[in-house]
Amino acid sequence: MDGLIAQIFTTAFLATFIRSVVPLLLTALGGLFSERSGVVNIALEGLIIFGALAAAVSTHLLTPSLGTAAPWVGWLAGMLVGGLIAWIHALLSIKYRADQVISGTAINLLATGVPAVVLTALYGVSNESPKVEYALPLWGAGELRFSPPVFFAFLAVAVTWYVMYRTPYGLRLRATGEQPGAAASMGVNVRRMRYSAVILSGVLAGTAGAFLSIGNLDSYVRNISAGAGFIALAALIFGQWKPLGVLGATLLFGLLQALSIALGGQNLLPSTLVQALPYLITILALIFTGRSRAPKALGRPYDG
């Protein structure tokens, strides 16, 4: 048993664990902003995919002219495209009062088809983009070398906590998600707050996508998110819509994903069970969380 533990919990396992946490953490923090403002955002999965596609394609196309600077521009492109798609969700949900779940589902459905169309138009293939010559640089030593979005993700936890609980913006955001009518009576522009929060969720999810395609891999591949958006949404609920709670939940789910990868090479369990392990534990975690206290105005259009 000790030998098995030593085989699993290695430096390589720690690196896998950290890389598994990062897209979940970035995406869940984005969902935190959106849902604390009162807008349900189940489009997180689609936002990751669009961000990953934009980052990979931009990096590949710009490499001849920008060289090693191309992946940095690709990261920015992933953020911008994520923010743009999130703005569409915000527009439908806030201005046109569309059902927020349906709007998010529509974006997720678009994310299953649009990348294939774009890749076919540009490269003649539908499943993956060409490998980029330059991906984001790796910082660190040995096996513990990570691209910049990894450090950005953990820094974002502290920044999110500070913004949420120590700034006027955070106070207004929380008020908008709890009592939008009362917030409006105090001079808060509820619609503007919700737009900014939803767009910010897209920027963070787009960064998660950029990490996957040019920070962890060197191309966009089909199903690159592997359900990370939905697991991040579960982590948001499990973490009670709080920055530190989200951090703890994503660390747990990231650990489970890393364990599934490590156990997959040990042949201790059927491969299908090992692959399903993170998703099964996610469901169980939500069941045993009990009744989470969501923001009171979550999912309710503002009438003011």
C-alpha positions in Angstrom: 0.0 0.0 0.0 2.8 2.4 0.9 4.4 1.7 -2.4 1.2 2.4 -4.3 0.8 5.7 -2.5 4.3 6.6 -3.3 3.7 5.8 -7.0 0.6 8.0 -7.1 1.5 11.0 -5.0 4.6 12.3 -6.8 5.8 15.6 -8.1 4.1 14.8 -11.4 0.8 14.2 -9.5 1.1 17.6 -7.8 1.7 19.3 -11.2 -1.4 17.5 -12.7 -3.4 18.5 -9.6 -2.5 22.2 -10.1 -3.3 22.1 -13.8 -6.6 20.4 -13.1 -7.6 23.1 -10.6 -6.8 26.2 -12.7 -9.6 26.0 -15.3 -12.1 25.1 -12.6 -11.0 28.0 -10.4 -10.9 30.7 -13.0 -14.3 29.6 -14.4 -15.9 29.3 -10.9 -14.7 32.8 -10.0 -16.2 34.1 -13.1 -19.5 32.4 -12.3 -19.2 33.9 -8.8 -19.3 37.5 -10.2 -22.2 36.7 -12.5 -24.4 34.9 -10.0 -23.7 37.3 -7.1 -25.1 40.0 -9.4 -28.3 37.9 -9.8 -27.7 36.4 -13.3 -27.5 32.6 -13.7 -24.6 31.6 -15.9 -24.7 28.0 -17.0 -22.9 29.2 -20.2 -19.6 28.8 -18.5 -18.8 25.6 -20.4 -19.4 27.4 -23.7 -17.4 30.4 -22.6 -14.4 28.2 -21.9 -14.6 26.6 -25.4 -14.9 29.9 -27.2 -12.0 31.3 -25.2 -9.8 28.3 -26.0 -10.7 28.4 -29.7 -10.0 32.2 -29.9 -6.6 31.8 -28.1 -5.4 29.0 -30.2 -6.5 30.4 -33.6 -5.2 33.9 -32.8 -1.8 32.6 -31.6 -1.4 30.4 -34.7 -2.4 33.2 -37.1 -0.3 35.9 -35.4 2.9 33.9 -34.8 4.5 34.8 -38.2 4.2 38.5 -37.5 4.5 38.6 -33.7 6.7 35.6 -32.9 6.9 34.8 -29.2 4.5 37.6 -28.4 1.7 35.8 -30.2 0.5 33.6 -27.3 0.2 36.7 -25.1 -2.1 38.3 -27.7 -3.8 34.9 -28.0 -4.5 35.0 -24.2 -6.0 38.5 -24.6 -8.1 37.2 -27.6 -9.5 34.4 -25.4 -10.4 36.9 -22.7 -12.1 39.3 -25.2 -14.0 36.6 -27.0 -15.2 35.1 -23.7 -16.3 38.6 -22.6 -18.1 39.1 -25.9 -20.0 35.9 -25.7 -20.9 36.6 -22.1 -22.1 40.1 -23.2 -24.6 38.3 -25.5 -25.8 36.3 -22.6 -26.1 39.4 -20.5 -28.0 41.2 -23.3 -30.5 38.4 -23.7 -31.0 38.0 -19.9 -31.0 41.6 -18.8 -32.3 43.7 -21.7 -34.6 41.2 -23.4 -35.5 39.3 -20.2 -34.9 35.9 -21.8 -34.9 32.9 -19.5 -31.3 32.9 -18.2 -31.0 29.1 -18.2 -32.2 28.8 -21.8 -29.9 31.6 -22.9 -26.9 29.9 -21.2 -27.9 26.5 -22.7 -28.1 28.1 -26.2 -24.5 29.4 -25.8 -23.3 25.9 -24.7 -25.0 24.4 -27.8 -23.4 27.0 -30.1 -20.0 26.1 -28.6 -20.5 22.5 -29.8 -20.9 23.5 -33.4 -19.3 26.9 -34.0 -15.6 25.7 -33.4 -16.0 23.0 -36.1 -17.3 25.6 -38.6 -14.4 28.0 -37.8 -11.7 25.3 -38.0 -13.1 23.9 -41.2 -13.2 27.4 -42.8 -9.6 28.1 -41.7 -7.8 24.8 -41.8 -10.1 22.3 -43.6 -10.4 20.1 -40.4 -13.1 20.2 -37.8 -11.6 18.5 -34.7 -8.5 20.5 -33.9 -6.4 23.5 -34.8 -2.8 23.3 -35.9 -0.2 23.2 -33.2 1.1 26.6 -32.3 4.8 27.3 -32.7 4.9 29.3 -29.5 2.7 28.6 -26.5 2.6 30.6 -23.3 6.0 30.4 -21.4 6.5 28.1 -18.5 7.7 29.5 -15.2 9.1 27.4 -12.4 11.5 24.4 -12.1 11.5 20.8 -13.0 8.1 19.2 -13.3 6.5 22.2 -11.4 6.6 24.5 -14.4 3.4 26.3 -15.2 2.2 28.9 -17.6 1.2 32.4 -16.4 -2.6 31.7 -16.2 -1.8 29.3 -13.3 -0.4 32.1 -11.2 -3.1 34.5 -12.4 -5.8 32.0 -11.2 -4.6 31.9 -7.6 -4.0 35.6 -7.5 -7.5 36.1 -8.7 -8.9 34.4 -5.6 -7.3 37.1 -3.4 -8.4 39.9 -5.8 -11.9 38.6 -6.0 -12.2 38.4 -2.2 -10.9 41.9 -1.8 -13.2 43.3 -4.6 -16.2 41.5 -3.2 -15.9 42.5 0.4 -13.7 45.5 0.6 -14.7 47.8 -2.3 -17.8 49.8 -3.2 -18.2 47.8 -6.4 -18.4 44.5 -4.4 -21.0 46.0 -2.0 -23.1 47.2 -4.9 -22.7 43.8 -6.7 -23.9 41.8 -3.7 -26.8 44.2 -3.1 -27.8 43.8 -6.7 -27.9 40.1 -6.3 -29.8 40.2 -3.0 -32.2 43.1 -3.2 -32.0 44.9 -6.6 -34.9 47.1 -5.8 -33.3 48.4 -2.6 -30.0 48.8 -4.4 -31.6 50.9 -7.1 -33.3 53.1 -4.5 -29.8 53.9 -3.2 -28.6 55.0 -6.6 -27.1 51.8 -7.8 -27.5 51.1 -11.6 -28.6 47.5 -11.3 -28.5 46.8 -15.0 -25.0 48.2 -15.4 -23.7 46.2 -12.4 -25.2 43.0 -13.9 -23.7 43.6 -17.3 -20.2 44.2 -15.8 -20.4 41.1 -13.7 -21.5 38.8 -16.5 -18.9 40.2 -18.9 -16.3 39.7 -16.2 -17.4 36.1 -15.9 -16.7 35.6 -19.6 -13.3 37.2 -19.3 -12.3 34.8 -16.6 -13.8 31.7 -18.3 -12.1 32.8 -21.5 -8.8 32.9 -19.6 -9.5 29.3 -18.5 -10.0 28.4 -22.1 -6.8 30.1 -23.1 -4.9 28.2 -20.4 -6.3 24.9 -21.8 -5.3 25.6 -25.4 -2.1 27.6 -25.3 -1.0 27.3 -21.6 -1.5 23.6 -21.0 -1.6 22.2 -24.6 -0.4 23.8 -27.8 -3.6 23.6 -29.9 -7.4 23.6 -29.6 -9.0 20.2 -29.7 -12.6 19.1 -29.7 -14.1 18.8 -26.2 -11.1 20.6 -24.7 -13.1 21.7 -21.7 -14.2 18.1 -20.8 -17.1 19.5 -18.7 -15.0 21.9 -16.7 -17.6 24.6 -17.0 -20.3 22.4 -15.4 -17.9 21.2 -12.7 -17.0 24.8 -12.0 -20.7 25.7 -11.7 -21.0 22.8 -9.2 -18.0 24.1 -7.3 -19.6 27.5 -7.2 -22.7 26.1 -5.5 -20.7 23.8 -3.3 -18.6 26.8 -2.2 -21.7 28.8 -1.3 -20.9 31.6 -3.8 -17.9 32.8 -1.7 -14.4 33.2 -3.0 -12.7 31.0 -0.4 -15.4 28.5 -0.6 -15.0 28.3 -4.4 -11.2 27.9 -3.9 -11.8 24.9 -1.5 -14.4 23.3 -3.8 -12.2 23.6 -6.9 -9.2 22.2 -5.0 -11.3 19.2 -4.1 -12.6 18.6 -7.6 -9.2 19.2 -9.1 -7.8 16.6 -6.7 -10.4 14.1 -7.8 -9.5 14.8 -11.5 -5.8 14.3 -10.8 -6.6 11.1 -8.9 -8.6 9.8 -11.8 -5.6 10.4 -14.1 -3.2 8.8 -11.7 -5.4 5.8 -11.0 -6.0 5.3 -14.7 -2.4 4.3 -15.0 -2.5 1.8 -12.1 -5.3 -0.5 -13.5 -6.8 -0.7 -10.0 -10.4 0.1 -11.2 -12.2 -0.2 -14.5 -11.2 2.7 -16.8 -14.7 3.9 -17.3 -15.2 4.2 -13.5 -12.0 6.0 -13.1 -12.9 8.5 -15.8 -16.3 9.1 -14.3 -15.0 9.5 -10.8 -14.7 13.3 -10.7 -18.2 13.7 -12.1 -19.7 11.2 -9.7 -18.1 12.8 -6.7 -19.3 16.2 -8.0 -22.9 15.0 -8.0 -22.5 13.5 -4.6 -21.0 16.7 -3.2 -24.0 18.7 -4.5 -26.4 16.1 -2.9 -24.8 16.2 0.5 -24.2 20.0 0.5 -27.9 20.4 1.3 -29.8 23.5 0.6 -27.3 26.1 -0.4 -28.2 29.7 0.1 -28.1 31.3 -3.3 -28.3 35.1 -3.8 -32.0 36.0 -3.3 -32.5 37.6 -6.7 -30.6 34.9 -8.7 -32.4 34.2 -11.9 -34.9 37.0 -11.5 -35.1 39.7 -14.2 -34.9 43.2 -12.8 -38.1 45.2 -13.5 -36.9 48.7 -12.5 
